[in-house]
Each structure stands twice: as structure tokens, then as C-alpha cells.
Amino acid sequence: MRAFDIVGCGALNLDELYRVQKLLDDDEGEVVFAGAYPGGSAANTIYALAKLGLRTGFLGAVGDDDAGRILLESFRSVGVDTSGIVIKPKTKTGRALGFIDPQGRRTLYIEPGANSLLRKADVDFSYVARTKFLHLSSFVGEEQWAIQCELVRALSPKTFISFAPGALLARRGLRTLSPVLKRTHVLFLNRRELRLLTHTDDPEIGARSLLKAGSHIIVVTLGAEGSYVTDGKRAYRIEAPRVRKIVDTTGAGDAFAAGFLYGLFEERELRESAELGAQLAKLAVGQLGGRLNTPISRFRQYP
């Protein structure tokens, strides 16, 4: 029996989020609200999947500081195994500085901290040999991307990969991402990341080139326009649920990925999985921070 349903690997950050009246360019403004929240793309997805009852673990690095302890405790509070996370002494945990306007739009700046000190020797390759899925998201550093590529090469063909590259990796282009894309079972992108990778805003056209690159299922989140999902044989446009008020879009794509992957674990069809992802994303945009802080166990029976 596998030890894990899914293991995540990616940056671990404490998100320092600031509500502002307007995202500025060479000007001055007032901070309306500030708060700190556990974050990191793959980490947010794994956190939500643990809340949905999956057996989860994580590979990454934090510093030996209060922020690192907050991130570890956040995982442990929902049952994520943290034995694959290395603590870097005398190092600051990674952080993301986010500025959010009244419409929920944000600008994000990354200070990688301990994430950029993750080394191959820190990673137990046997850890991912015990999982059904490996979920990857981006690091800032080249060395950490190389570690992820090596992890993928070492995996059994029976282990599925889901991949949410984010803008940091997407801007490196298809050729750089090819070692992972050709093994990816589910690829998660937003519209901007799709454009960076494929030079088109059209999800149907972009998805075709990504399928040719080797990925099996392409999921493109389109904000208020919903999402697009295809496996090359079937394709669906999913409407976005109505949202009363968008508070913060941080982590919305990560929540969508969690819902979609949970649907796959439950052997749901592509459309149903995408609809579940959309419902979790709806919860995410109604709160501050990238991790779902409301009970989501009821989504096990959705719809």
C-alpha cells in the first residue's frame, strides 16, 4: 500500500499580504490592512487535499525561525506529513509580499530565503517512491528546478505528476520545462502562464501545443470566465460560480488544483473534477490568504 496519495514539492513561503486602495506605479498610498498567512503554491494545494481526507506529504525547506514553525504547524494541523521538509539553520523562511486592491487583484514579490538552500542531499527520493501523485510548483532558483527534474526522472512510470509552474517557471519556456511536461499527467495554468508558455491567450490553441509536449490533461483557469479543460479527446468550458465579493485571488488557482485533483482521486469525469475545482476556488477568493480556512469536507460529496 502506498504511504501517500499525493506528495507536494515546491516553495514554502509565509505570505505577507497588504490591502491597499490601489496598485501603484511610482506613487504613494496607504495600507488598509496587513496580515501574514502560510503560503506556497503546491503547499496550498496539498493543505486543501489533506483537509479533504487524502494522505499527503511534502518536500521542501523552511528556515529555523517563527515563520518556518508557522508553516510546519499549519501542515500538521490538517495531517500533512512534514518529515520531508528540511529546516535550514540560521536562515529565514521564504516569504511573499503581496499587495491587493479592492477588486482582489494582486502584485506579488518573492524573497526565496530557505527555499533557495534546498539541496539534492536534502531530498529523500524514496519519499516520492511511496506516493501515487507528485504535485510540483515553482521555486525561484535554478538548482531547485534541477532537483525537481531529477525527481521526475527517478519516478516510477506508475507515479502520476501534476504540475503548476506559475509565472516564474512558465516564462522560461517550453524547452526548459520539457523534462517535466513530457511526464505531466495534469498541467495547471492560468491565462497569463498559458501566454508565457505558448504565446497565445486562446486555451484551445495553447492546449494543443501542450498536449504535443507530452502533458495528458490541460487545465487553464480563466478568472471570471471560468476554466477550460481538455485531454485531447474531450474538452469543456466550465463557468465560474457567482462570487458575491472577491476579497483576494491569492491561492485561487491552488484551490482549483486541489478540487480538480480530488475529483481525479474520486474517479470523477473531467467536467465534474473541474466543477469541484471551481467551487473550491470560489471559497478561496472570498478570504484573505492562500489556504482555505473554512471547512471543506462537505465537498467530498459534491455535487
N, C-alpha and C positions, 0 to 999 in steps of 0.2 A: 504494500500500500504506500502511496506517495505521502511524504511528510507534509507537503503543502499543495493547495490548489493553485496558488499563484504567489510568485515572489517578485517584488519590485526592485529596480536598480536605477538610481538617479540622484540628483542633488537633494540635499536636506537643508532647508532654509527656514529661518524664522522670518515671517513676513511682517514688516513694519509698515502699516497702512495709514495713510493720511487722507482724510476727506477735505477737499478744497472746493472753492466756489467755481474755479475754472482752471483747466490745464493751461499753463502759461508758456510763453516763449519770450525770454528776455524781459521779464516784468516782475512785479511783486504782488503777493497775495496773502491771504490769511488761511491758516489751518483751522478747520472747523472741528475736527475730531481726529484723534490718533489712537492706534491700538496695535498690539503685536499678536500674531497668530501663527501656529505651526503651519508650514508650507512645504513646497516642493511638488512638482507635477506628479511624478509617479507615486510619491508618498501620499498625496491627497487621494489618488485613486485606490491605493492599497488600503488606506484608512477606511474608505467607504465600503470596500468589499469585505473588510473584516466586520464592519457593522452589519453587513448583510449575511454574515454567518460563514464566510469562506475561511479556510485555513490559509493564513498569509504570513509572509516573512519579508525581509528587506535587506538589501546590500547597499552600504553607503558609509559616510563618515560624518561625525559631528565633532565639535571642539569640547574640551573639558571646561565648560562654562555653564551658566544658568540657562542659556538658550538651548544648548545641547541636551540638558536634562529635561527641559520642557518638551522638546521633540520626542525624546525617548519615552517619557511618561505619557504623552499623547498616544503613541502607538500602543503602549502596554495597556492603556485604559480600555482599548477595544480588542485586545488579544493578539496584536501583531507580534510575531516573534522578532526580537531585536538582537539575537545573538550574531547576526551577520553584519551588524553595524559597528564599526571601529571608532573608538574615542581617541582623538588626537590630542595629546597633552600640550599645554601652553599654546593653544590655538583657538581662535574664535570660530564659532559655528557660522556657517554661511547665513547670509541674510539677503532679503529682497526688500528694497524700498519702493513702495507703491503709492502713487498719487491718484486719487479717484475723484471724478467730478460728480455733480448731482445726477447725471444720466447714467452713472455706473461705469463710464469709460475710464480707463486707467493707463498710466505710464509706469513702467517697472524698470528698476535698475538693480543689477545683481552684484553683490560682493561675495565671491565664492567661498572664502575662508577655508574651513576644513575640507570642503568638497574637492578642492584642487590639490589636496595632500593625500587623496586616496591612491594607493599603490597596488600593483598586481599582487604583491605579497600579502596585502590586507584581505584579499578576496578568497574565500573558500569556494573553489569551483565545485566541490561536491555538494555544496548547499543548493545550487540550482539543478543538480542532477536529481534532486528529490522533489521536483515540482512539475506540475502539468503545464503551467504557463509561466513565462518570464515576461514581465512588463517593464519596458525601458522608457526613460525620458532623458532629457539632455543634461549634461554637465557643461561648464564653460570651457574647461581645459582639454587640450589635445590628448594628454596622457590618459585621462579618464575615458574619453571616447575610444581610444585604442583598447583599453581594458574591456569595455562593453563589446567591441568587435571580437575580441578573443573569447569572451564568454559565449557569444553566439556560435563561434566556430567549434567550441568544445561541447556544445549541447547535443544530446541525442536527437535524431530526427523526429522522435515521438514527442518532444517538448515543443509546445507552441510558443510563438513570440508575438506579443503585441507591442507597438511602438508609437510613442507620442513625441516626435522630435522637437516640437516647439520651434520658435523662430531662430533660436541660436544655432541649432543644427540644420534647419531647413535652408538657411541662407548659404550653407556650404555646398549645396547642390546634389543632384542625383548620383554623380560619380562617387563622391565622398561617402554618401550614405549607402551605396550599393551593397557592401558586405552584410548589412543588417536587413535592408529592404528585400533582398532575394530570399531571406528566411522568414520574413514577417508574415504572420497569419492575419493580423488585423493592424492596419495603419490608421492612426487618428491625426487629422489635420484640421485647422480652421482655414478660412478663405485666404488669409494673408500667407500662411505657411504653404498652402497649395500653390499660390502665385510664385513664391520664392523657389519652390521645387520644380514647377512645371511651366512657369511663365504664362499661365492663363488663370483667369478668375472663374472659368467655366468648370464646375466639378465633373461634368460628364467627360469633357475632353481631357482634363487633368488626370482623372481616374484611369483612363485608358493607358496613359504612359506609365502610371504607377503599377498597374497590373502587369504590364510588359516587363517592368523592373523586377517582378517576382512576388510582390505582395498579393495575398489572396483575397482580402476584403479591404475595401477603402471606405473610410468614414470621414466625411467632411462636414464639420459644423458651420452653420451659416448665420449664427446670431438670430435675429428676429425672423429671418427667412427659413428657419428650421434646420434641416440637415439632409444630406444626400449619402446614401449607402449603396454599394454595389459589390458583387463578387464576380462580375464579368458576365454572368448569366442572368441575374436578376438585378434590378435597380429600383430604388424607391426614393421619393422625395417625402420627407416627414415634416409636417407642420410643427412650428414651435408652439408649445402651450401658452395660453394667455398669462401674462405676468402683470400683477397689479402695480408693482413698483420694483424697478431694478435698483438694488442697493449697491452691488459690487459684482463685477463679472469675473473677479479673481477666482480661479478654480472651477468655473462653469464647464470648461472642456474636460477637466479631470473627472468631474462628477458624471458627465455624459459617458466618458470611457468606462467608469465603474458600472453604470447601469447597463451599458451595451455588453460588457464582458460577463456580467452576472447573467444576462439573458442567454449568452452562449453556454455558460455552465449549466443553465437550466434547460438547454437544448431547445430554446425558442427560435423561431424564424428570424431572419434579418430584420424584417419590419418591426416585429414585436420587441426585439432587442433594442432597436433604435428608439422606439417609443418609450421604453423604460429609461434609456439614457436621457431622453428629453425631459422626462419627469424629474429625474434627479438634478439635471442642470437647472430646471425651474426653481428647485429648492435652493440651489447654490447661489443664484443671482439675487435672492431675497434676503441675504445675510452678508455680513462682513466676514472676510477671511475665506481661505480656500478649502477648508474641511467642513463637511456637513455636520452642523452642531445640533441637528434635530433628529428625533427617532426616525429611522428609515426601514425598520424591519418589516413594516406593512407592505413594502414594495416587493417582498418575496412572493406575494400572491398576485402582483399586478399583472394584467389589468383585472 
